[in-house]
Amino acid sequence: MDESIYAKRAGALVRLLPSSAETGCDGAWILKPENRRYLSGFSAEDSQFTESSGSLLINGTNRLLITDSRYTLAAENEAAAFEVYTLKKNFVDDIPDFTKGFNLHNLGFEEDFVTWDLHRKTAETLARLSPPAALTPLNGMVENMREIKEDREVEALENAADMISDILDEVISALKPGVTEKDVAWQIKGLAKEAGAEGLSFPSIVASGPNSALPHAVPSNRKIRSREPIILDAGVRLNGYCSDITRTVFVGEPDDTFKTIYRTVRQAQLAVLEKIHPSVQSTRVDAVARDIIADAGFGAYFGHGLGHGVGLATHEGPRLGPRNAVLLQPGNVFTVEPGIYIPGKGGVRLEEMVVLEAEGPRILTKNDHFYDFS
C-alpha cells in the first residue's frame, strides 16, 4: 500500500482521540502488531507477547515508530509516513527522549494488550515528565477502525480466501482412510508454503471421528476412518491479511445421524446468509442459526458464536454471537460458522468468510465441497 493510506489512517485516529475517554487523550501509543501494521505499514511480528518489535506514538503533529536496531532498516523502508526512533536503552528508559515535542497529557494505550508490568513502568516514567502525562485506555479505537475494510483490504482478503479454498480442494481430494490428522495438517502447511502464503492464519484444525466434537481440536495421530465426520478448519496469511474456512467431509457415506446433523448445520448457514444485510444486528443473525439448530433438537450442542471478523487478525470485530449486539455494516468481513458437536461421537462445522456489501453478503471462500443429504 502507498504511504498516503497510512497517513490517512493515522490522521483518522487523531481525529477520534478526544472521544476515547471522558477527558479525551492527546496521543496514542500502539503496540498490538496488527494495529501497528494497519496504521504504519510496519510488518514485523513480535516473537512473543513480551518482546515487541516496535510501537507507534501518534498525536496531532507527530508520527513516530519506536523500535530497536534489529528493525531500524525495515521500519524505515516500510513506514515511510513515520519518523523512526531507534532505542538507545529500552522503551521505558528512553521515554523522556522520544516524547520530546509531543506535549503529552493523556496518552491512549491498548488496555487489552499492554502487560501490567509494562503499564506500571511506563506510567511511572510518564508521571515524571515535565509536564507529567498519564495513560488513558483507547477502548478498542483502532480495532473499531479496522472493522470497516477498504476496497484494497477486501481484495487482499479475497486473495487469501482463494488460496485456502484451493488448498482445501486439494486436501479433500486426497483424503483416504489410514492417514492421520497430523498428516493432513502437515499437508495443509506444505501446500500453503508452495502457494506463496506468508504462513498459516492459525494452526490448522483436523479433527476426525470423536475428535470432531471438539471445536478447537489439536491434530493427533488418530487415523481417519470411513464414514466418520472430518472437520478441516484452516487459513493462510497473504500480504498480512488472513483467511478462515471450515469444511466437514466424509470418506464414504455417513450414517443417518450425521446426515441429519450435517443437513441441519448447512440449513442454518444458508438461512443466515439470507438474513444478513446492512444494519442488521449481529445477535439477530446468530439467533437465526441457533433457532434452526435448537428446533432440530441439537440446541445444547452449539456452544460457540456464529462468527467473527477477519482481517489483519484471524479473530477480530465484528463478533456474531448471542450477546453484545452490534450493527453489521458494509465493509465488514466476517465468518458464518454454525456447528453441532456431540460429545464422544463427533461434530459438524461449516464456515464461510463473507464481505458485507450494500446488497448483502458476498462469499469470499470458494470451496464448494458440500453434501446434499436431503
C-alpha positions in Angstrom: 0.0 0.0 0.0 1.2 3.5 -0.7 2.3 6.0 2.0 -0.9 8.1 1.7 -3.2 5.3 3.1 -1.2 5.2 6.3 -1.1 8.9 6.7 -4.9 8.9 6.2 -5.4 6.2 8.8 -3.2 7.9 11.4 -5.0 11.2 10.7 -8.4 9.5 11.2 -7.1 8.1 14.6 -6.0 11.5 15.7 -9.5 12.9 15.0 -11.0 10.2 17.1 -8.7 10.6 20.1 -10.7 13.2 22.1 -13.6 10.7 22.3 -11.6 7.9 23.7 -12.4 8.7 27.4 -14.3 11.4 29.3 -11.1 13.5 29.5 -10.0 12.7 26.0 -6.4 12.0 25.1 -3.8 13.8 23.1 -1.8 10.9 21.8 -1.9 7.2 21.1 0.6 4.5 21.9 0.2 1.5 19.7 1.8 -1.9 20.4 -0.5 -4.5 19.0 1.1 -5.9 15.9 -2.0 -5.8 13.7 -2.8 -2.2 14.8 0.8 -1.2 14.3 0.8 -2.6 10.7 -2.7 -1.1 9.9 -1.5 2.4 10.9 2.1 2.4 9.6 2.7 -0.5 7.2 5.4 -1.9 9.6 5.1 -5.6 9.2 7.5 -7.1 11.8 5.9 -9.7 14.0 6.6 -10.0 17.8 8.4 -13.2 18.7 6.4 -13.4 21.9 4.0 -11.3 23.9 6.6 -9.5 26.0 9.0 -8.9 23.1 7.7 -6.1 21.0 9.4 -5.4 17.6 8.2 -1.8 17.9 5.4 0.6 18.8 3.9 3.8 17.4 3.5 7.1 19.1 0.9 9.3 17.3 -0.5 12.7 18.0 -1.8 15.7 16.0 1.6 16.6 14.6 3.9 13.6 15.2 4.1 10.1 13.7 6.9 8.2 15.5 7.8 4.5 15.1 9.9 3.3 18.1 12.0 0.2 17.6 15.4 -1.3 18.2 18.4 -1.7 15.9 17.2 -5.1 14.7 14.3 -3.5 12.9 15.5 0.1 12.0 16.1 -0.5 8.3 12.9 -2.5 7.9 10.9 0.2 9.7 12.4 3.0 7.5 11.6 1.0 4.4 8.0 0.1 5.3 6.8 3.0 7.4 7.7 6.0 5.2 5.0 8.1 6.8 6.6 7.7 10.2 9.8 9.0 11.7 11.8 6.1 13.1 13.4 6.3 16.5 15.9 3.6 17.4 16.1 2.8 21.1 19.3 3.6 22.9 18.5 1.6 26.1 14.9 0.3 26.2 11.4 1.6 25.7 10.8 2.8 29.3 14.2 4.4 29.9 14.0 6.2 26.5 10.6 7.7 27.1 12.0 11.1 28.1 13.9 11.3 24.8 11.3 10.2 22.2 8.4 12.1 23.8 10.1 15.5 23.4 7.9 17.7 21.4 4.8 15.6 21.9 3.5 17.7 24.8 1.5 14.8 26.2 -1.0 14.9 29.0 -3.2 11.8 28.4 -1.6 9.1 26.3 -4.1 6.5 25.0 -2.9 2.9 25.2 -4.3 -0.6 24.3 -5.5 -1.8 27.6 -6.3 -5.3 26.4 -2.7 -5.8 25.2 -0.2 -4.0 27.5 1.0 -6.1 30.3 0.6 -5.0 33.9 4.4 -4.7 34.3 4.9 -2.5 31.2 1.9 -0.4 32.1 3.3 0.2 35.6 6.8 1.1 34.5 5.5 3.3 31.6 3.0 5.2 33.9 5.7 5.8 36.5 8.0 7.3 33.8 5.3 9.4 32.2 4.4 10.8 35.6 8.0 12.1 36.0 7.9 14.1 32.7 7.5 17.8 32.7 4.6 18.3 32.2 3.6 14.9 33.6 1.5 12.5 31.4 -1.0 9.7 32.3 -2.2 6.6 30.5 -5.8 6.5 29.2 -7.5 3.4 27.7 -8.1 3.6 24.0 -11.2 1.4 24.4 -10.6 -0.6 21.1 -10.4 2.5 19.0 -8.1 1.2 16.3 -9.8 -2.2 16.3 -13.1 -0.4 15.6 -11.5 1.4 12.7 -10.3 -1.9 11.3 -13.8 -3.4 11.2 -14.7 -1.4 8.1 -12.4 -2.7 5.3 -11.3 -0.6 2.4 -11.6 -1.9 -1.1 -7.9 -2.8 -1.2 -8.3 -4.7 2.1 -11.2 -6.7 0.7 -9.1 -7.6 -2.3 -6.3 -8.8 -0.1 -8.8 -10.9 2.0 -10.3 -12.3 -1.1 -6.9 -13.4 -2.4 -6.2 -15.1 0.9 -9.6 -16.8 0.8 -9.0 -18.0 -2.8 -5.7 -19.5 -1.7 -7.0 -21.5 1.2 -10.1 -22.6 -0.8 -7.8 -24.1 -3.5 -5.6 -25.7 -0.8 -8.6 -27.3 0.9 -9.9 -28.6 -2.5 -6.6 -30.5 -3.0 -6.6 -31.8 0.6 -10.1 -33.1 0.4 -9.5 -34.8 -2.9 -6.6 -36.7 -1.4 -8.3 -37.8 1.8 -8.4 -41.5 2.5 -8.7 -43.9 5.4 -5.5 -44.5 7.3 -3.9 -41.1 7.0 -3.5 -39.4 10.4 -4.9 -36.0 11.4 -1.3 -34.8 11.7 -0.6 -35.9 8.2 -3.4 -33.8 6.8 -2.4 -30.8 8.9 1.2 -31.0 7.6 -0.2 -31.3 4.1 -2.1 -28.0 4.5 1.0 -26.3 5.8 3.1 -27.6 2.9 0.6 -26.6 0.3 0.3 -23.1 1.9 4.1 -22.7 1.6 4.1 -23.9 -2.0 1.3 -21.4 -2.9 3.3 -18.5 -1.5 1.5 -17.8 1.7 3.3 -15.8 4.4 2.2 -18.5 6.8 -1.0 -20.0 8.3 -3.5 -17.7 9.9 -3.7 -20.1 12.8 -2.7 -23.8 13.5 -4.9 -25.9 11.2 -7.7 -28.0 12.9 -8.0 -31.5 11.5 -10.4 -33.5 13.7 -11.9 -36.9 12.8 -14.5 -39.1 14.4 -15.0 -38.4 18.1 -12.3 -35.6 17.9 -14.6 -33.6 15.7 -16.8 -33.0 18.7 -14.0 -30.7 20.0 -14.5 -27.3 18.2 -10.8 -26.4 18.6 -9.3 -29.9 18.4 -5.5 -30.3 18.0 -4.5 -32.7 15.2 -3.4 -36.0 16.6 -2.0 -39.3 15.4 -5.5 -40.7 15.1 -6.1 -42.3 11.7 -9.0 -41.2 9.6 -11.7 -43.9 9.2 -14.5 -44.3 6.7 -18.0 -42.8 7.2 -17.0 -40.6 10.1 -17.0 -36.7 10.1 -13.7 -35.0 9.5 -13.6 -31.3 10.3 -11.0 -29.3 8.3 -10.6 -25.7 9.6 -7.7 -23.7 8.1 -6.5 -20.4 6.9 -3.5 -18.6 5.3 -2.0 -15.2 5.7 -1.2 -13.4 2.5 0.2 -9.8 2.4 -0.7 -9.5 6.1 -4.4 -10.5 5.7 -5.9 -13.7 6.9 -8.4 -16.2 5.7 -10.5 -18.8 7.5 -12.6 -21.6 6.1 -14.1 -24.9 7.5 -15.5 -27.9 5.8 -16.8 -31.1 7.3 -16.2 -34.1 5.0 -16.7 -37.8 5.0 -14.8 -40.6 3.3 -17.7 -42.8 2.3 -21.3 -42.3 3.3 -22.1 -41.2 6.9 -24.8 -42.8 9.0 -28.3 -41.2 9.2 -27.4 -39.3 12.4 -24.6 -37.4 10.8 -26.6 -36.8 7.7 -29.2 -35.1 9.9 -26.6 -33.1 11.7 -24.9 -32.0 8.5 -28.2 -31.1 6.9 -29.2 -29.0 10.0 -25.9 -27.1 10.1 -26.0 -26.4 6.3 -29.6 -25.2 6.6 -28.6 -22.9 9.4 -25.8 -21.5 7.5 -27.8 -20.8 4.3 -30.6 -19.2 6.4 -28.1 -16.9 8.0 -26.7 -15.8 4.6 -30.2 -15.0 3.5 -30.9 -12.8 6.6 -27.6 -10.8 6.6 -27.9 -7.2 5.4 -26.5 -3.8 6.3 -27.7 -2.6 9.8 -28.9 -6.0 10.9 -27.9 -6.8 14.5 -25.3 -9.4 15.0 -27.4 -11.1 17.7 -30.3 -11.5 15.2 -28.4 -13.4 12.7 -26.8 -15.6 15.4 -30.4 -16.3 16.6 -31.4 -17.5 13.1 -28.8 -20.2 13.2 -29.4 -21.0 16.9 -33.1 -21.4 16.4 -32.8 -23.8 13.5 -30.3 -25.9 15.4 -32.5 -25.9 18.5 -35.6 -26.8 16.6 -33.8 -29.8 15.2 -33.1 -31.0 18.7 -29.4 -30.0 18.8 -29.6 -26.7 20.7 -27.4 -27.9 23.6 -24.6 -28.8 21.1 -24.0 -25.4 19.5 -21.9 -23.6 22.2 -19.9 -21.0 20.3 -20.8 -17.8 18.5 -21.9 -17.8 14.9 -18.8 -15.9 13.6 -16.1 -13.4 13.9 -14.4 -10.7 11.9 -11.3 -11.5 9.8 -8.6 -9.1 8.7 -5.1 -8.5 9.8 -6.0 -10.8 12.6 -7.9 -14.1 12.3 -10.3 -13.1 15.1 -11.4 -9.5 15.3 -14.6 -7.5 15.2 -17.4 -7.6 14.5 -18.3 -10.6 16.6 -21.5 -12.5 15.8 -22.9 -14.2 18.9 -25.9 -14.3 21.2 -24.6 -11.3 23.2 -23.2 -7.8 22.7 -25.2 -6.8 19.7 -23.6 -4.7 17.0 -25.0 -3.4 13.7 -23.3 -5.1 10.7 -22.1 -2.6 8.2 -20.9 -2.6 4.6 -17.2 -3.3 4.6 -17.4 -5.8 7.4 -15.6 -9.1 6.7 -16.6 -12.0 8.9 -17.3 -15.7 9.1 -20.5 -17.6 9.3 -19.8 -20.9 11.0 -22.6 -22.7 12.8 -21.8 -26.1 14.2 -23.1 -29.1 16.2 -20.8 -31.2 18.4 -22.0 -34.4 20.1 -19.5 -35.4 22.8 -18.0 -38.8 22.3 -19.4 -39.1 18.7 -18.3 -36.2 16.6 -19.4 -32.9 15.1 -20.0 -30.8 12.0 -19.0 -27.2 11.4 -19.3 -25.3 8.1 -17.6 -21.9 7.7 -17.7 -19.3 5.0 -15.9 -16.0 5.0 -18.0 -13.2 3.6 -17.8 -9.4 3.0 -20.9 -7.4 3.6 -21.8 -5.2 0.7 -24.8 -2.8 0.2 -26.8 -5.6 -1.5 -25.9 -8.2 1.2 -23.1 -10.7 1.9 -20.7 -11.8 -0.8 -18.9 -15.1 -0.1 -15.2 -14.9 -0.4 -14.3 -18.6 0.3 -14.8 -20.5 -3.0 -14.5 -24.2 -1.9 -17.9 -25.7 -2.8 -17.4 -29.2 -1.2 -20.9 -29.6 0.3 -23.2 -32.5 0.5 -26.9 -32.8 -0.3 -28.3 -35.1 2.3 -31.9 -34.4 1.6 
